[in-house]
Amino acid sequence: DTDWSANTARIAQLKAHIVQQDQAAPGELKALFLLGHVPIPYSGLISPDGHGFRAFPADGYYGDVDGQWTDTQNYRVSDAVTEGRHKNQAGDGKWDQLAFPPNAQGLARLELAVGRVDFANLPVFLRAPFLGSPKTPHDTEVALLRQYLTKVHHYRHKRFALPERFIATDTTGWGACHIYCSARARAGRCFGWGPGTMLEGDMFATTNAFVWGFQFGRSSSIAISDGLHTVNEFADPAKGSRVAFALLDGSYFGDFDSPNNFLRAFLGVPHYSLAAMWKRTLFWRFEQLALGEHLGTAMLRAINEAPRTGSFYDHHIFIDILGDPTLRQFPLAPPANLRAEQQGSDVLLRWDASPEPGARYLVLRSTAGLDGAFADLTPAPASETVFTDTNAPAGSKLYHVRALALVTSASGSFTNSSQGVFVAT
């Protein structure tokens, strides 16, 4: 809400719900996906981009289920910053912390990864032709959310595939190593050092596709690389980027709760653009994605395993993922056309094979629909595309089949799992 005082109760209510869910099943909740204009927590008085000290968006607050956050400081906002949402005073519902606070046992850790997809206050998309010209900002926001979820669905089901390579560039001319060092480390650990694994180039100018894009440039909240690329490009279907995941270093990007913010708007293009993160000298820890983990693990490792040196850039409250935090780097194509046939007390299941080489299959069953627990019917994964549920329980049942396949990356090998397909009887 533009009236900040209206946000504080909503933030407290949501945080209480998250803590309750975590306590109800300790260790089972892994990540939070904030979809829509969920109230944005603010904390501290920091200037990680060097443009004035101010309270910063801190979605990580939602993922810290036991930290001892306080609201007792009267911070004076830098003269370089308009106060407004950046003001932080005692008792105003904006937290004091510059870094994640310790819990009652003295441990400062983030328990849950957090990702946000928020298309509010992005008027640039009001004229986007691919949205069918919605008439109001609300209609535009809903259309963008629907479009994003469709992209994610297609990616998870491997309805499109991207070449396993990175693109990186520094357009400042400062010769900064950090964007290239980060890109090289990620590319090497994910895809190896073969020719073409990492290319130099501007991800917003190329017509080639990449899994990852890394870019550093002098920026404003609505543009990167000295204005070479502005947020207006995201409303043009002929422009934008052709990368799934972006790590962008530009001023004001991390302060994402602003109109037409470049980092948030990156997710609004009709293709690619599944997640964006702000770098700002932070060493994101993406290596676990090479072994099948989800994007949120990079956020947790960057926060929980970073050295606490007292450095200016140890103020990790500004670490945020814009996008679905549960996305993985190696999607697997699922089986298709799952069908079920009742044969007396048995249920015969058939499906079309996954195109993945060497695919095997898990078959699961719920007697309470999507909300019920799914029992694994295949202790040893099936190699055929047919399965009989012998003496199946009476009543309605929901079957769920997913593919398994061995994936080898530059960091090792693991058994990957596809999205599931469903059929009800």
C-alpha positions in Angstrom: 0.0 0.0 0.0 1.3 3.5 -0.7 0.3 4.3 2.9 3.1 2.6 4.7 1.2 2.2 7.9 -1.3 -0.1 6.2 1.5 -2.5 5.3 2.8 -3.2 8.8 -0.2 -5.3 9.9 -0.2 -7.2 6.7 3.6 -8.0 6.9 3.1 -9.2 10.5 0.1 -11.4 9.5 2.0 -13.0 6.6 5.1 -13.6 8.7 3.0 -15.2 11.5 1.5 -17.5 8.9 4.9 -18.5 7.5 6.2 -19.3 11.0 3.1 -21.3 11.8 3.6 -23.4 8.6 7.2 -24.0 9.4 6.5 -25.0 13.0 3.7 -27.4 11.8 6.2 -29.4 9.8 9.8 -28.7 11.0 12.4 -28.9 8.3 9.9 -29.6 5.5 9.3 -26.0 4.3 12.1 -25.0 2.0 11.2 -21.9 0.1 8.6 -19.1 -0.2 7.2 -17.9 -3.5 5.7 -14.4 -3.1 3.3 -14.0 -6.1 1.8 -10.6 -6.7 2.1 -7.3 -4.8 2.8 -8.9 -1.5 3.7 -6.3 1.1 7.5 -5.6 1.0 9.4 -5.5 4.3 12.1 -2.8 4.7 15.1 -2.8 6.9 18.2 -0.9 7.9 19.8 2.2 6.5 22.3 1.0 3.9 23.8 2.1 0.6 25.0 -1.1 -1.1 24.9 0.7 -4.5 26.6 3.8 -3.3 23.6 6.1 -3.9 22.6 7.3 -0.5 21.8 5.5 2.8 18.2 4.4 3.0 15.9 1.6 4.2 16.0 -1.2 1.7 13.5 -3.9 0.6 14.3 -7.1 2.6 12.1 -10.0 1.5 14.5 -12.2 3.3 12.7 -11.2 6.5 9.9 -13.6 5.5 12.4 -16.4 5.3 14.0 -15.8 8.7 11.6 -17.7 11.0 13.4 -17.2 14.3 15.6 -14.1 14.0 15.2 -11.4 16.6 14.3 -8.3 14.5 13.9 -4.9 16.2 12.3 -1.6 15.4 13.8 0.9 17.8 16.3 3.0 15.8 15.6 6.5 14.5 17.6 6.6 11.3 18.3 9.8 9.5 18.0 9.3 5.7 20.9 10.5 3.6 20.3 13.9 2.0 20.9 12.2 -1.3 17.7 10.2 -1.0 14.1 11.4 -1.0 12.7 10.1 2.3 9.3 8.6 1.5 9.5 4.8 1.6 13.2 5.0 2.5 12.6 6.6 5.9 13.2 4.4 8.9 12.0 5.5 12.3 11.5 3.7 15.6 8.1 1.9 15.7 7.2 2.5 12.1 7.3 -1.2 11.1 10.6 -1.0 9.3 13.3 -3.1 10.8 16.6 -1.8 12.2 18.9 -4.6 11.0 21.6 -4.1 8.4 22.3 -7.9 8.4 20.2 -10.9 9.3 19.9 -10.9 13.1 20.7 -13.9 15.4 18.0 -16.0 17.0 17.7 -16.7 20.7 20.6 -19.2 20.4 22.9 -16.5 18.8 22.8 -18.0 15.3 22.1 -15.7 12.4 20.7 -17.8 9.6 18.1 -17.7 6.9 15.9 -20.8 7.0 13.8 -20.4 3.9 14.7 -19.1 0.4 12.4 -16.4 -0.8 11.5 -15.3 -4.3 9.1 -12.6 -5.5 7.2 -12.0 -8.8 5.6 -8.6 -8.5 4.3 -6.7 -11.6 2.6 -3.9 -9.7 3.5 -0.3 -10.7 5.0 -1.2 -14.0 3.2 1.2 -16.4 5.6 0.4 -19.2 3.6 -2.7 -20.0 0.4 -0.9 -20.5 1.3 -0.7 -24.1 2.8 -4.1 -24.5 1.2 -5.7 -27.6 1.8 -9.3 -26.4 -0.6 -8.7 -23.5 -3.6 -7.9 -25.7 -3.7 -4.3 -24.7 -5.2 -4.5 -21.2 -7.1 -1.4 -20.3 -6.1 -0.8 -16.7 -3.0 -1.2 -14.5 -4.8 -4.0 -12.6 -5.5 -5.9 -15.8 -1.9 -5.5 -16.9 -0.6 -6.9 -13.6 -2.9 -9.9 -13.8 -1.9 -10.5 -17.4 1.8 -10.4 -16.6 1.4 -12.8 -13.7 -0.5 -15.2 -15.9 2.1 -14.9 -18.6 5.0 -15.5 -16.1 3.3 -18.7 -14.7 2.8 -20.0 -18.2 6.5 -19.5 -19.0 7.5 -21.3 -15.8 5.2 -24.2 -16.6 6.7 -24.5 -20.1 10.2 -24.4 -18.7 9.5 -27.0 -16.0 8.0 -29.3 -18.6 10.9 -28.7 -21.0 8.7 -27.4 -23.7 11.6 -25.2 -24.7 15.3 -25.8 -24.1 18.2 -23.3 -23.9 21.8 -23.9 -25.0 24.0 -24.7 -21.9 26.1 -21.6 -22.0 26.6 -18.2 -20.3 26.9 -14.7 -21.7 28.7 -12.0 -19.7 29.8 -8.4 -20.2 31.0 -5.3 -18.3 29.9 -2.2 -20.2 31.4 0.3 -17.7 34.9 0.2 -19.1 36.2 0.0 -15.5 37.7 -3.4 -16.1 35.9 -4.8 -13.1 36.7 -8.5 -12.5 33.7 -9.4 -10.3 31.1 -9.9 -13.0 33.4 -12.0 -15.2 34.8 -13.9 -12.2 31.3 -14.8 -11.1 30.3 -15.9 -14.6 33.4 -18.0 -15.2 33.0 -19.8 -11.8 29.3 -20.6 -12.5 29.9 -21.6 -16.1 32.8 -23.9 -15.3 30.9 -25.6 -12.4 27.7 -26.0 -14.4 28.7 -26.7 -18.0 32.5 -27.2 -18.0 35.2 -25.3 -19.9 34.5 -26.4 -23.4 34.5 -23.9 -26.3 31.4 -21.8 -26.3 30.5 -22.4 -22.7 30.9 -18.7 -21.9 30.7 -15.9 -24.4 31.5 -12.2 -24.1 28.5 -10.1 -25.1 25.5 -7.9 -24.2 22.5 -10.2 -23.3 20.1 -7.4 -24.3 21.6 -7.1 -27.8 22.1 -10.6 -28.9 19.6 -12.8 -30.7 21.2 -16.0 -29.3 19.8 -17.8 -26.4 21.6 -18.6 -23.1 20.7 -20.2 -19.8 22.5 -17.5 -17.9 23.3 -13.8 -18.5 25.7 -11.7 -16.4 25.9 -8.0 -17.0 27.5 -5.0 -15.3 26.8 -1.4 -16.4 26.2 2.1 -15.1 22.5 2.1 -14.5 19.4 3.9 -13.2 16.3 2.3 -11.8 14.9 2.0 -15.3 18.0 1.4 -17.5 21.3 -0.4 -17.7 24.6 0.3 -19.5 24.4 4.1 -19.6 20.8 4.0 -20.8 21.7 1.8 -23.8 18.9 -0.6 -22.7 15.8 0.8 -20.9 12.8 -0.8 -19.4 10.9 0.1 -22.5 12.5 -2.8 -24.4 10.7 -5.3 -22.2 7.4 -4.1 -23.7 8.7 -4.7 -27.2 8.4 -8.4 -28.3 11.3 -7.9 -30.7 13.7 -6.9 -27.9 14.4 -7.9 -24.3 16.8 -10.7 -23.5 17.1 -14.3 -24.4 18.4 -15.7 -21.1 16.5 -17.6 -18.5 18.4 -16.4 -15.5 20.1 -13.0 -15.1 22.6 -11.7 -12.6 22.6 -7.9 -13.1 24.8 -5.3 -11.5 23.4 -1.8 -11.8 22.7 1.0 -9.4 19.2 1.1 -7.9 18.3 -2.5 -9.1 18.3 -3.9 -5.6 16.0 -1.2 -4.4 13.3 -2.9 -6.6 10.2 -1.3 -5.1 10.1 1.6 -7.6 8.0 2.3 -10.7 9.2 0.5 -13.8 12.1 -1.0 -11.9 14.5 -2.7 -14.4 15.0 -5.8 -12.3 11.4 -6.5 -11.7 10.3 -5.6 -15.2 12.9 -8.1 -16.6 10.4 -10.9 -15.8 7.7 -9.3 -17.9 8.8 -10.3 -21.4 6.8 -13.1 -23.1 9.7 -15.5 -23.4 12.8 -16.5 -21.3 13.4 -14.2 -18.3 12.5 -16.5 -15.5 14.6 -15.0 -12.6 16.8 -12.0 -12.0 19.1 -11.2 -9.1 21.2 -8.2 -8.2 24.9 -8.7 -7.8 26.6 -5.6 -6.3 29.9 -7.4 -5.4 28.0 -10.2 -3.7 29.3 -13.7 -4.5 26.1 -15.6 -5.2 26.6 -19.4 -4.6 25.0 -21.1 -7.6 27.2 -24.2 -7.7 24.5 -26.5 -6.1 22.3 -25.9 -9.2 24.8 -28.0 -11.1 23.7 -31.0 -8.9 20.0 -30.5 -9.2 19.2 -28.1 -6.4 16.8 -25.1 -6.9 17.6 -21.5 -7.3 16.8 -20.7 -3.7 19.8 -22.6 -2.5 22.0 -19.9 -3.9 20.3 -17.3 -1.8 20.6 -19.4 1.4 24.3 -20.2 0.8 25.1 -16.5 -0.1 23.6 -15.4 3.2 24.4 -18.3 5.6 27.9 -19.1 4.4 29.2 -15.6 3.7 32.1 -14.5 5.9 31.0 -12.1 8.7 33.9 -9.7 8.3 32.2 -6.4 9.2 32.7 -5.3 5.6 30.2 -2.8 4.1 29.0 -5.5 1.8 28.2 -8.0 4.6 24.9 -6.2 4.9 23.0 -9.1 3.3 19.4 -7.9 3.9 19.4 -6.7 0.3 19.8 -10.2 -1.2 16.6 -11.0 -3.1 15.5 -13.3 -5.9 13.0 -11.9 -8.3 11.4 -15.0 -9.8 10.3 -18.4 -8.7 12.9 -19.6 -6.2 12.2 -23.3 -6.8 13.3 -23.3 -10.5 16.2 -25.7 -11.3 18.8 -25.5 -14.0 18.3 -28.9 -15.7 14.6 -29.4 -16.3 13.6 -32.9 -17.4 10.9 -33.7 -20.0 8.0 -35.6 -18.3 6.0 -38.5 -19.7 2.8 -37.5 -21.5 -0.7 -38.6 -22.1 -1.2 -40.5 -18.8 -4.4 -42.6 -18.9 -6.0 -45.0 -16.5 -8.3 -48.0 -17.0 -10.2 -49.8 -14.3 -9.9 -53.6 -14.6 -11.9 -55.1 -11.8 -10.1 -54.2 -8.6 -6.9 -53.2 -10.5 -6.1 -50.0 -12.3 -4.0 -50.2 -15.4 -1.9 -47.1 -16.1 -0.3 -46.2 -19.5 1.7 -43.2 -20.6 3.8 -42.0 -23.5 7.5 -42.2 -22.8 9.6 -39.2 -21.8 12.1 -38.3 -24.6 14.9 -38.3 -22.1 17.5 -41.1 -22.8 17.3 -43.9 -20.2 14.2 -42.5 -18.5 12.6 -44.5 -15.7 9.4 -43.7 -13.9 7.9 -43.1 -10.5 4.2 -43.9 -10.0 2.4 -42.4 -7.0 -1.1 -42.4 -5.8 -3.3 -40.2 -3.6 -6.8 -41.1 -2.3 -7.4 -37.5 -1.3 -6.7 -35.6 -4.4 -3.9 -33.0 -4.7 -4.2 -32.2 -1.0 -3.5 -35.8 0.1 -0.3 -37.7 0.6 1.0 -39.5 -2.4 2.1 -43.1 -1.8 5.0 -44.3 -3.9 3.9 -47.5 -5.8 7.3 -48.1 -7.4 10.0 -48.7 -4.8 12.2 -49.5 -7.8 11.6 -47.1 -10.7 9.7 -48.6 -13.6 11.5 -48.9 -16.9 8.2 -49.6 -18.9 5.4 -47.2 -19.8 2.7 -49.3 -18.3 2.0 -50.1 -14.6 -0.8 -52.0 -12.8 -2.0 -50.8 -9.4 -3.1 -54.2 -8.1 -6.0 -54.3 -5.7 -6.3 -50.5 -5.7 -8.2 -48.9 -2.9 -11.9 -48.3 -3.6 -13.2 -44.8 -4.3 -11.6 -41.9 -6.3 -7.8 -41.9 -6.8 -5.3 -39.5 -8.3 -2.3 -41.0 -10.0 1.0 -39.1 -10.6 3.8 -40.3 -12.9 7.1 -38.6 -13.3 10.3 -39.4 -15.2 13.8 -40.0 -13.7 17.0 -39.8 -15.6 20.7 -39.5 -14.8 22.2 -36.1 -15.5 25.9 -35.4 -15.6 27.1 -31.8 -15.2 30.6 -30.4 -14.8 30.3 -30.9 -11.0 29.1 -34.4 -10.9 26.1 -36.6 -11.6 22.7 -37.0 -10.0 19.3 -38.6 -10.6 17.0 -35.8 -12.0 13.3 -35.8 -11.6 10.7 -34.3 -14.0 7.5 -32.6 -13.3 4.6 -35.0 -12.8 1.6 -35.8 -15.0 -1.7 -36.7 -13.4 -4.9 -38.8 -14.1 -7.9 -39.3 -11.8 -10.1 -42.3 -11.6 
